Structure formats: structure tokens, C-alpha cells
Amino acid sequence: MSDVLSEQKRYYAERAPEYDDWWYRRGRYELEPEELARWQADVAEAQAALDAFEPRGSVLELAAGTGIWTRRLVRLADRVVAVDANPETLALNTADAEHVVADLFAWRAEEQFDLCFFSFWLSHVPEERFEEFWATVRAALKPDGRVFLVDNAARGEPTHAWPRDGEHETRTLADGRAFTIVKTRRTGEQLRARLAPLGFELDLRVTANGHFLVGGGART
């Protein structure tokens, strides 16, 4: 598993220049007009869900990436600390946040936050690291701290129909290079059941057109 996680890290470092093309559906990630409209509607729904959750105080963003969500968080919260494993990715994150380069499977927060946020990250956490990751999240939160997440829904999405082997997927870059990554698409029901014994109560739902799993909750 450590080899796969190292390869996953390299993949996202190399993919950094084209990551936003996926989110904004440009180039090889373009969608037909009807599917694009459904995608954009789900994006708007996920953004509205985060706004309604009212992030406040200090926010820890894990796997912050190129800043798509960081830019939204800094408008809503007093302070944002954005952590990512790859300096290549954080170099593209221009949001007014505190940047930390760190491996999320080894890093531990030195302070506690009001909110921990992560987008399209939990599905990259392998089963054998699942409880350890959530212990990291719990330790990073104040006693009344909250969590909000956005991820791919269990059905996947149109441009990520890659070869799968258990919890692994093969992904390619625009130049054709292939990488093996972890991709475990858990349902909201599965996550709620898994997280309750770990001290979290989350309200999760799939967006109307089925692209994203979104929602949040608090420590218990």
C-alpha cells in the first residue's frame, strides 16, 4: 500500500497543471452540453451546501490542492490553513491561506480548529488507513469542532471510468503516462455507520444529479 500511496502522490503532483481542467470541464474533460449542465448544477449544489454549513473561525483544509475550495473557504472563515502533500499543487493555490506541505498520512496538527474540510480526498484514503485518518481529523478539532466533506459519489463520474482493481484505479495524464491510485467510493450510509463509533455524526447526501457526496457534522 505504501508504494501505491507514493505513486498516488506523484500522480497528483504531475497532474497539478491540469487538475482545474477536470473541475471546469476543459480540454479532455469536456462534457456534452446536457451532461455539462448537470455537472454544473451539482457543483452549485455542493457550493451552496458548504455556504449553508457556515464555516467560521479557524478552518483546516486537508488535501487543499490548487485552491478551488480554498478560495471559497477564505471568504467564509476567519483563517484557513491549507495542507497538501505536493508543493507543485500548493504553488497553484493562490488563495489567501496559510500553506503547509505535508504528507497527510504522517502529519499531525499542532493546534485545534473549528472546522476540518476536505474535498475529493476521503476516497483516496485506503481502508487500512481509514481509522487512522479520522483519528488525525479528530485530534485536529476543538471539542465542538465540525467536519465538512465533498467527494465523488459512489457511481463515479463520466471522465473517471478508468480500469479498477479493488480499491485501486489506473489514471492517465494528458501526456499518456499512467499511475495507480487509491479510489474507494463509499456511500453516505456506509460512512455514517463507519464514523459513528469513531466519534463523528455526519449528515451526508448525494447531489441531485449524482456526481458528488456532500455534507458535514460534528464530533460526538
C-alpha positions as CSV (number, residue, x, y, z in Angstrom):
1,M,0.0,0.0,0.0
2,S,2.8,2.4,0.7
3,D,4.0,2.1,-2.9
4,V,0.5,2.9,-4.2
5,L,0.3,5.9,-1.9
6,S,3.7,7.1,-3.1
7,E,2.5,6.7,-6.7
8,Q,-0.7,8.5,-5.9
9,K,1.3,11.4,-4.5
10,R,3.4,11.6,-7.7
11,Y,0.2,11.4,-9.8
12,Y,-1.3,14.5,-8.2
13,A,2.0,16.4,-8.3
14,E,2.2,15.7,-12.1
15,R,-1.5,16.3,-12.6
16,A,-1.5,19.7,-10.8
17,P,-1.3,21.8,-14.1
18,E,-4.4,20.0,-15.5
19,Y,-6.4,19.4,-12.3
20,D,-8.5,22.5,-12.8
21,D,-9.3,21.4,-16.3
22,W,-11.2,18.5,-14.8
23,W,-13.2,20.7,-12.4
24,Y,-14.1,23.3,-15.1
25,R,-14.6,20.6,-17.7
26,R,-12.0,21.9,-20.2
27,G,-10.0,20.0,-22.8
28,R,-10.1,16.2,-22.5
29,Y,-12.6,16.6,-19.6
30,E,-15.2,18.4,-21.7
31,L,-18.8,17.1,-21.4
32,E,-21.7,17.3,-23.8
33,P,-24.0,20.3,-23.2
34,E,-26.7,18.3,-21.3
35,E,-24.1,16.5,-19.1
36,L,-22.2,19.7,-18.5
37,A,-25.4,21.4,-17.3
38,R,-26.0,18.5,-14.8
39,W,-22.4,18.7,-13.6
40,Q,-22.6,22.5,-13.1
41,A,-25.8,22.2,-11.2
42,D,-24.2,19.7,-8.8
43,V,-21.2,22.0,-8.4
44,A,-23.5,24.8,-7.5
45,E,-25.4,22.5,-5.1
46,A,-22.2,21.4,-3.4
47,Q,-21.0,25.0,-3.0
48,A,-24.4,26.1,-1.6
49,A,-24.2,23.2,0.9
50,L,-20.9,24.4,2.2
51,D,-22.1,28.0,2.4
52,A,-25.2,26.9,4.3
53,F,-22.9,24.9,6.7
54,E,-21.4,28.3,7.6
55,P,-17.7,27.7,8.1
56,R,-16.4,30.0,10.7
57,G,-13.5,30.7,12.9
58,S,-10.4,28.7,12.0
59,V,-10.6,26.1,9.2
60,L,-8.1,23.3,8.4
61,E,-8.3,22.2,4.8
62,L,-6.7,18.8,4.1
63,A,-5.6,18.0,0.5
64,A,-6.2,21.6,-0.4
65,G,-4.9,21.1,-4.0
66,T,-5.0,24.0,-6.4
67,G,-7.3,26.0,-4.3
68,I,-10.8,25.5,-5.8
69,W,-12.4,25.2,-2.4
70,T,-9.7,27.2,-0.5
71,R,-10.8,30.3,-2.3
72,R,-14.3,29.8,-1.1
73,L,-13.3,29.0,2.4
74,V,-11.2,32.1,2.9
75,R,-14.3,34.2,2.1
76,L,-16.3,32.4,4.8
77,A,-13.9,31.8,7.6
78,D,-11.6,34.0,9.7
79,R,-8.5,31.8,9.0
80,V,-7.7,28.9,6.7
81,V,-4.7,26.6,6.9
82,A,-4.4,24.6,3.7
83,V,-2.4,21.4,3.8
84,D,-1.3,19.4,0.8
85,A,1.4,16.8,0.1
86,N,2.7,18.4,-3.0
87,P,4.4,21.8,-3.3
88,E,3.7,21.7,-7.0
89,T,0.0,21.7,-6.3
90,L,0.1,24.3,-3.5
91,A,2.1,26.6,-5.8
92,L,-1.1,26.9,-7.9
93,N,-3.2,27.6,-4.8
94,T,-3.4,31.4,-4.8
95,A,-5.9,31.7,-2.0
96,D,-5.0,33.9,1.0
97,A,-4.4,30.9,3.3
98,E,-1.6,29.5,5.3
99,H,0.0,26.8,3.2
100,V,1.6,23.7,4.7
101,V,3.3,21.0,2.7
102,A,2.9,17.7,4.5
103,D,2.0,14.0,3.9
104,L,-1.5,13.6,5.3
105,F,-0.8,10.1,6.3
106,A,2.1,11.2,8.6
107,W,1.2,14.8,9.5
108,R,-0.5,15.8,12.8
109,A,-1.9,19.2,13.5
110,E,-0.1,21.2,16.3
111,E,-3.3,23.1,17.1
112,Q,-7.1,22.6,17.1
113,F,-9.5,24.1,14.6
114,D,-13.2,24.9,14.4
115,L,-13.7,23.1,11.1
116,C,-11.9,20.4,9.1
117,F,-12.7,20.4,5.4
118,F,-11.6,18.1,2.6
119,S,-12.8,17.7,-1.0
120,F,-12.1,14.6,-3.2
121,W,-9.7,13.2,-0.6
122,L,-11.5,10.7,1.5
123,S,-12.0,8.4,-1.4
124,H,-8.1,8.3,-1.7
125,V,-7.8,7.1,1.8
126,P,-7.3,3.3,1.8
127,E,-9.3,1.1,4.1
128,E,-6.2,0.2,6.2
129,R,-5.6,3.9,6.9
130,F,-9.3,4.9,7.3
131,E,-9.5,4.9,11.1
132,E,-6.0,6.4,11.5
133,F,-7.0,9.3,9.2
134,W,-10.2,10.0,11.2
135,A,-8.1,10.0,14.4
136,T,-6.0,12.7,12.8
137,V,-9.1,14.7,12.0
138,R,-10.5,14.3,15.5
139,A,-7.2,15.4,17.1
140,A,-7.2,18.5,14.9
141,L,-10.6,19.6,16.0
142,K,-11.7,21.6,19.0
143,P,-14.2,19.7,21.3
144,D,-17.1,21.4,19.4
145,G,-15.3,21.2,16.1
146,R,-17.1,20.2,12.9
147,V,-16.3,18.4,9.6
148,F,-17.4,19.0,6.0
149,L,-16.5,17.0,3.0
150,V,-17.1,16.8,-0.7
151,D,-16.2,13.7,-2.7
152,N,-17.2,11.7,-5.8
153,A,-20.4,9.8,-5.3
154,A,-20.3,6.1,-5.4
155,R,-21.3,5.9,-9.0
156,G,-18.3,7.8,-10.2
157,E,-18.4,10.4,-12.9
158,P,-18.2,10.5,-16.7
159,T,-14.5,11.1,-17.3
160,H,-13.2,8.8,-14.5
161,A,-14.2,5.5,-15.9
162,W,-10.7,4.1,-15.5
163,P,-9.6,0.4,-15.0
164,R,-10.3,-0.7,-11.4
165,D,-8.8,-3.4,-9.2
166,G,-10.4,-3.5,-5.8
167,E,-9.7,-0.1,-4.2
168,H,-7.2,0.8,-6.9
169,E,-7.7,2.7,-10.1
170,T,-5.4,3.4,-13.1
171,R,-5.4,7.1,-14.1
172,T,-3.7,8.7,-17.1
173,L,-2.4,12.2,-17.6
174,A,-2.8,14.2,-20.8
175,D,0.6,13.0,-22.0
176,G,-0.5,9.4,-21.6
177,R,1.5,8.4,-18.5
178,A,-0.4,6.0,-16.3
179,F,-0.5,5.9,-12.5
180,T,-2.1,3.6,-9.9
181,I,-4.0,5.4,-7.2
182,V,-6.4,4.5,-4.3
183,K,-10.1,5.2,-5.1
184,T,-12.7,3.9,-2.7
185,R,-16.1,5.3,-3.3
186,R,-18.1,4.9,-0.1
187,T,-21.8,5.7,0.2
188,G,-23.1,8.2,2.7
189,E,-24.8,5.3,4.6
190,Q,-21.5,3.4,4.8
191,L,-19.6,6.4,6.1
192,R,-22.2,7.3,8.7
193,A,-22.1,3.7,10.0
194,R,-18.3,3.7,10.0
195,L,-17.9,7.1,11.6
196,A,-20.3,6.8,14.5
197,P,-18.0,4.5,16.5
198,L,-15.1,6.9,15.8
199,G,-16.9,9.8,17.3
200,F,-18.5,11.6,14.4
201,E,-22.1,12.2,13.4
202,L,-22.3,13.4,9.7
203,D,-25.3,14.2,7.6
204,L,-24.3,13.3,4.0
205,R,-26.2,13.3,0.8
206,V,-25.7,12.8,-2.9
207,T,-26.3,15.8,-5.1
208,A,-29.3,15.9,-7.4
209,N,-27.6,14.6,-10.5
210,G,-25.5,12.0,-8.7
211,H,-22.0,13.4,-9.1
212,F,-21.0,14.3,-5.5
213,L,-21.3,13.2,-1.9
214,V,-21.5,16.3,0.3
215,G,-22.3,17.1,3.9
216,G,-20.9,17.5,7.3
217,G,-21.4,17.3,11.0
218,A,-19.6,17.3,14.3
219,R,-17.6,15.4,16.9
220,T,-19.7,13.4,19.3
